[in-house]
Amino acid sequence: MRVFHLLLPRLAHRNSAAIVLALAALAVTLPVRAEFSFVAIGDTAYNGARDYPLYEQLIDRINSRAPEFTIHVGDLWGAGSCGDEEMDRAAEFFARYDHPLVYTPGDNEWTDCWVEGLGRFDPLERLAELRTRFFSIADSLGKTPMPLVRQADLVKDDSEAKALVENARWEHERVLFMTVHVPGSQNGADHSRLDLMQEFMARNQANVAWINDGFRLAIQQELPAVVIALHAELFASNQHRRGPFGAVLQALREGSERFGKPVLLIHGDFHQFVIDRPFFQSRGEEEMPRYANLTRLQVHGAPELAAVRVTVKPETIGVFGFEPVH
């Protein structure tokens, strides 16, 4: 069993006594709270019927760990079809989870559905069907659903955020969790169609507002940690300030700096298990590094059907520990 605990940010200075003392002081002020665990998973069952028994066995192993909930960060299928039968099968898999299952969409479920290999569906029609199938009420999926707070239900005006029933948040042991609908394939920004670009711009604006409001709430309530789950790999193209992921990246970077406590970003899309600090910036010897409090977890993906059990210990400095589940 491999368990990874991230307790301290990387210290790149010879003279780091001031940093260690500051972190020690933070640890003293953090109140002791209950330890718990959840599971993160994504990019499952890409190979159709060949993968279904493996995915079922993985769900059984996840259930045996008895997590508080599981977060699925999208791409419910790979090559095949985006048709209703795939959504039916995904719903059956979700129903196998003994505990609450929270899902945020990936690109294979709608933005890529126009391609030949996925059936040449209209992406916006598939998005509407996804919302009807999996986000019709303000509860999670799984055998024992839990209530969620949805962005769409908090919007008081007729803005485009009313449509984002998939953006949700909840608290567990005073840790704030939220999902944000950011798929791969350039965040759904398709310049060839005006309606797709309009959808992207409205969703992107709503996503930034949702991230900002989550950090506002965490700061206001003095919560010990924040977890944000989305689908897309945001860092591969070095698009920290530009491109279709730029606004989301900026909201994550600036929000985590304002919050100043541990933040965990969970995503899939690239099918490799990664834990790092993608925003980390070292500074002078007498100053704390910037953005050291945001840790990124990229989950496994097909052909490696695996998940990650995340242990949450709010009384520790790093809060999060990681154990692969094969």
Secondary structure, 3 states (H helix, E strand, C coil): CCCEECCCCCCCCCCCHHHHHHHHHHHHHCCCCCCEEEEEECCCCCCHHHCHHHHHHHHHHHHHHCCCCEEECCCCCCCCCCCHHHHHHHHHHHCCCCCCEEECCCHHHCCCCCCHHHCCCCHHHHHHHHHHHHCCCCECECCCCCECEEHHHHCCCCCHHHHCCCCEEEEECCEEEEECCCCHHHHCCCCCCHHHHHHHHHHHHHHHHHHHHHHHHHHHCCCCEEEEECCCCCCCCCCCCCCCCHHHHHHHHHHHHHHCCCEEEEECCCCCCEEECCCCECCCCCCCCECCCEEEEECCCCCCCCEEEEEECCCCCCCEEEEEEC
